[in-house]
């Protein structure tokens, strides 16, 4: 009887060993197949180091980063630099976090001090500037903190318009401003790696987007792609001022969502490899 028990235990141990070995081999085979699939697909979309085709995971409000990544891919820019004006949060509702996750880097500008530490912890490769962007050479201005922090603005007119539709101004604080061209000049020097300044500019400044664009030196800096908020918060209707202005600067509409519009430099588009 004891001999049979010993044999049973030996068989049980062997079966357990073989089962474990089988599961380990199967896991490695599945992992290898997934890796091979990603490698084969990777040639279609170099922005994703894991090899997946154009990203299905979006960190933007309405998938804008997916549209931008396609535009940059078609322009032949595998690792874009970026300038994120009105960055808000390092990961949530971000038009640039997708690119950061793929090893890219850039400059994030956000005047709300609440997110400064979070940016510096979550996006250590990026440069974070806790300032606003000036539109008329001023060095400081009043910043309106709203109930919804994503709607904070430098525009008194926009703050009052948002109050009419249910938002509230919580407080007004004077903040430091920097000129957009000075920011680009300092952090995107004109050299081989940044011949046109940042490759991609995300702009969400709640009411002063068009003013920032008009202050932009397009003769010196030519980002290949812009993503700009083009919906009015109070009316929830699309506006035409940004599109009309960027068209005069040689940009065309590449795509849009309900909230934002993506623009591509027409000259860069004409030079792309087909």
C-alpha positions as CSV (number, residue, x, y, z in Angstrom):
1,X,0.0,0.0,0.0
2,X,2.8,2.3,0.9
3,X,4.5,1.6,-2.5
4,X,1.3,2.5,-4.3
5,X,1.0,5.8,-2.4
6,X,4.6,6.6,-3.3
7,X,4.0,5.9,-7.0
8,X,0.8,8.0,-7.0
9,X,2.7,10.9,-5.4
10,X,5.5,10.6,-8.0
11,X,3.0,10.5,-10.9
12,X,1.1,13.6,-9.4
13,X,4.4,15.5,-9.1
14,X,5.4,14.5,-12.7
15,X,2.0,15.6,-14.0
16,X,2.2,18.9,-12.1
17,X,5.7,19.5,-13.5
18,X,4.6,18.7,-17.1
19,X,1.6,21.0,-16.7
20,X,3.7,23.8,-15.4
21,X,6.2,23.3,-18.2
22,X,3.5,23.2,-20.8
23,X,1.9,26.4,-19.5
24,X,5.3,28.2,-19.4
25,X,6.1,27.1,-23.0
26,X,2.6,28.2,-24.2
27,X,3.0,31.6,-22.5
28,X,6.4,32.1,-24.2
29,X,5.0,31.0,-27.6
30,X,2.1,33.4,-27.3
31,X,4.4,36.2,-26.2
32,X,6.6,35.5,-29.2
33,X,3.7,35.5,-31.6
34,X,2.5,38.9,-30.2
35,X,6.1,40.3,-30.5
36,X,6.3,39.0,-34.1
37,X,3.0,40.5,-35.0
38,X,4.0,43.9,-33.6
39,X,7.3,43.8,-35.4
40,X,5.6,43.0,-38.7
41,X,3.0,45.8,-38.2
42,X,5.7,48.2,-36.9
43,X,6.9,49.1,-40.4
44,X,3.5,50.8,-41.0
45,X,3.7,53.1,-38.0
46,X,7.2,54.1,-36.6
47,X,5.7,56.3,-33.9
48,X,4.8,53.2,-31.9
49,X,7.9,51.3,-30.7
50,X,5.7,48.3,-29.7
51,X,4.8,48.0,-33.4
52,X,1.1,48.6,-33.3
53,X,-0.5,50.4,-36.2
54,X,-1.8,53.9,-35.6
55,X,-2.7,54.2,-32.0
56,X,-6.1,53.2,-30.7
57,X,-5.5,54.4,-27.1
58,X,-6.0,58.2,-27.0
59,X,-5.2,60.6,-24.2
60,X,-6.8,63.6,-25.9
61,X,-10.3,64.8,-25.4
62,X,-11.7,63.4,-28.6
63,X,-8.9,61.4,-30.2
64,X,-6.9,64.4,-31.6
65,X,-3.6,62.7,-30.8
66,X,-4.5,59.9,-33.2
67,X,-5.2,62.3,-36.0
68,X,-2.0,64.3,-35.2
69,X,0.1,61.1,-35.2
70,X,-1.2,60.1,-38.6
71,X,-0.4,63.6,-40.0
72,X,3.2,63.4,-38.6
73,X,3.6,59.8,-39.9
74,X,2.5,60.9,-43.4
75,X,5.0,63.8,-43.2
76,X,7.8,61.4,-42.3
77,X,8.4,62.7,-38.8
78,X,8.9,59.6,-36.7
79,X,9.9,61.3,-33.4
80,X,8.3,64.8,-33.2
81,X,9.1,67.6,-30.8
82,X,6.2,69.5,-29.4
83,X,5.1,72.7,-27.7
84,X,1.9,72.2,-25.6
85,X,0.4,75.6,-24.7
86,X,-2.4,75.3,-22.2
87,X,-1.3,71.8,-21.3
88,X,-3.6,71.6,-18.3
89,X,-2.8,68.0,-17.0
90,X,0.3,65.8,-17.8
91,X,-1.8,62.8,-18.9
92,X,-5.6,63.6,-18.8
93,X,-7.1,65.4,-21.9
94,X,-3.5,65.8,-23.2
95,X,-2.7,66.1,-26.9
96,X,1.0,65.4,-26.3
97,X,1.1,62.6,-23.7
98,X,0.8,59.9,-26.4
99,X,4.1,61.2,-28.0
100,X,5.8,61.5,-24.6
101,X,5.0,57.8,-24.0
102,X,6.7,57.0,-27.4
103,X,9.9,58.6,-26.3
104,X,9.4,62.1,-27.7
105,X,10.0,65.3,-25.7
106,X,9.0,68.9,-25.7
107,X,7.8,71.9,-23.7
108,X,4.6,72.1,-21.8
109,X,3.2,75.5,-20.8
110,X,0.5,75.7,-18.1
111,X,-0.1,78.7,-15.8
112,X,-2.1,76.8,-13.1
113,X,0.5,76.0,-10.3
114,X,-1.6,73.1,-9.1
115,X,-0.2,70.9,-11.9
116,X,3.5,71.9,-11.7
117,X,4.7,69.2,-9.4
118,X,2.6,66.6,-11.3
119,X,4.1,67.5,-14.6
120,X,7.6,67.4,-13.2
121,X,6.9,63.9,-11.8
122,X,5.0,62.4,-14.7
123,X,6.9,63.9,-17.6
124,X,10.5,64.3,-16.5
125,X,11.9,64.5,-20.0
126,X,9.7,67.5,-20.8
127,X,10.4,71.1,-19.9
128,X,7.6,72.5,-17.8
129,X,6.9,76.2,-17.7
130,X,4.5,77.4,-15.1
131,X,3.6,80.7,-17.0
132,X,1.0,82.1,-19.3
133,X,1.7,83.1,-22.9
134,X,1.6,86.8,-23.7
135,X,0.0,88.3,-26.8
136,X,1.0,91.9,-26.5
137,X,4.5,92.0,-24.9
138,X,3.0,92.2,-21.4
139,X,5.0,90.4,-18.7
140,X,2.1,89.6,-16.4
141,X,-1.7,89.4,-16.5
142,X,-4.8,88.4,-14.6
143,X,-5.6,84.7,-14.7
144,X,-9.2,83.6,-14.1
145,X,-9.6,80.4,-12.1
146,X,-12.9,78.7,-13.0
147,X,-14.8,76.0,-11.2
148,X,-13.6,73.6,-13.9
149,X,-9.8,74.0,-13.9
150,X,-9.6,72.9,-17.5
151,X,-11.4,76.2,-18.3
152,X,-9.0,78.5,-16.6
153,X,-8.3,81.5,-18.8
154,X,-6.4,84.7,-19.3
155,X,-9.4,86.2,-21.1
156,X,-11.8,88.2,-18.9
157,X,-14.3,88.2,-21.8
158,X,-14.2,84.4,-22.0
159,X,-14.5,84.0,-18.2
160,X,-17.6,86.2,-18.1
161,X,-19.1,84.4,-21.1
162,X,-18.6,81.0,-19.3
163,X,-20.3,82.4,-16.2
164,X,-23.4,83.1,-18.3
165,X,-23.7,79.4,-19.0
166,X,-23.1,78.1,-15.5
167,X,-19.4,78.3,-14.8
168,X,-18.1,80.4,-11.9
169,X,-15.0,82.5,-11.5
170,X,-13.4,81.2,-8.2
171,X,-10.6,83.7,-8.0
172,X,-8.4,86.0,-10.1
173,X,-4.6,85.9,-9.7
174,X,-1.8,87.8,-11.4
175,X,0.6,85.5,-13.2
176,X,3.8,85.8,-15.1
177,X,3.8,85.8,-18.9
178,X,6.3,84.8,-21.6
179,X,6.3,85.5,-25.3
180,X,5.7,82.4,-27.4
181,X,8.5,83.2,-29.8
182,X,11.0,83.6,-26.9
183,X,9.9,80.2,-25.6
184,X,10.6,78.6,-29.0
185,X,13.8,80.5,-29.5
186,X,15.1,79.2,-26.1
187,X,14.0,75.6,-26.1
188,X,13.8,74.8,-29.8
189,X,17.0,76.3,-31.2
190,X,17.3,76.5,-35.0
191,X,19.6,73.7,-35.8
192,X,19.5,70.3,-37.5
193,X,17.2,68.6,-35.0
194,X,14.7,71.6,-34.8
195,X,15.0,73.4,-38.2
196,X,11.5,74.8,-37.9
197,X,11.0,75.0,-34.1
198,X,8.7,72.3,-32.7
199,X,7.2,69.9,-35.1
200,X,3.8,70.0,-33.4
201,X,2.1,72.7,-31.5
202,X,-1.0,72.0,-29.3
203,X,-2.9,75.2,-28.4
204,X,-5.8,75.4,-26.0
205,X,-5.7,78.8,-24.3
206,X,-9.5,79.2,-23.6
207,X,-10.3,82.4,-25.5
208,X,-6.8,83.7,-26.5
209,X,-5.8,81.1,-29.0
210,X,-6.2,83.4,-32.0
211,X,-4.2,86.1,-30.3
212,X,-1.3,83.7,-29.5
213,X,-1.3,82.6,-33.2
214,X,-1.2,86.2,-34.4
215,X,1.8,86.8,-32.2
216,X,3.6,83.8,-33.7
217,X,6.6,84.5,-35.9
218,X,5.7,82.2,-38.9
219,X,8.5,83.6,-40.9
220,X,11.0,82.2,-38.4
221,X,9.2,79.2,-37.0
222,X,7.2,76.7,-39.1
223,X,5.7,73.9,-37.0
224,X,4.5,71.2,-39.4
225,X,1.3,70.5,-37.4
226,X,-1.0,72.6,-35.2
227,X,-3.9,71.3,-33.1
228,X,-6.1,74.3,-31.9
229,X,-9.4,74.4,-30.0
230,X,-12.0,75.8,-32.4
231,X,-15.2,75.6,-30.5
232,X,-16.7,78.4,-28.4
233,X,-17.6,77.2,-24.9
234,X,-20.6,79.5,-24.5
235,X,-22.3,78.7,-27.8
236,X,-20.8,75.2,-28.4
237,X,-20.4,76.2,-32.1
238,X,-17.3,76.0,-34.3
239,X,-15.5,79.3,-35.0
240,X,-13.8,80.2,-38.2
241,X,-11.2,82.8,-37.0
242,X,-8.4,80.3,-36.4
243,X,-8.9,78.5,-39.7
244,X,-9.1,81.7,-41.7
245,X,-5.9,83.0,-40.1
246,X,-3.9,79.9,-40.4
247,X,-4.9,79.6,-44.1
248,X,-3.3,83.0,-44.7
249,X,-0.1,81.6,-43.1
250,X,0.0,78.6,-45.5
251,X,-1.7,75.9,-43.4
252,X,-4.5,73.6,-44.4
253,X,-7.1,71.7,-42.4
254,X,-6.0,68.1,-42.1
255,X,-8.8,66.9,-39.8
256,X,-11.0,67.9,-37.0
257,X,-13.1,66.8,-34.1
258,X,-16.1,68.4,-32.4
259,X,-13.7,70.4,-30.3
260,X,-10.4,70.9,-32.1
261,X,-9.0,71.3,-35.6
262,X,-5.7,69.9,-36.9
263,X,-3.7,71.9,-39.4
264,X,-0.7,70.9,-41.6
265,X,1.8,73.2,-43.2
266,X,1.1,73.1,-46.9
267,X,4.7,73.3,-47.9
268,X,5.7,70.4,-45.7
269,X,2.8,68.4,-47.1
270,X,3.9,69.1,-50.6
271,X,7.4,67.8,-49.8
272,X,6.3,64.6,-48.2
273,X,7.4,61.3,-49.7
274,X,4.5,59.4,-51.4
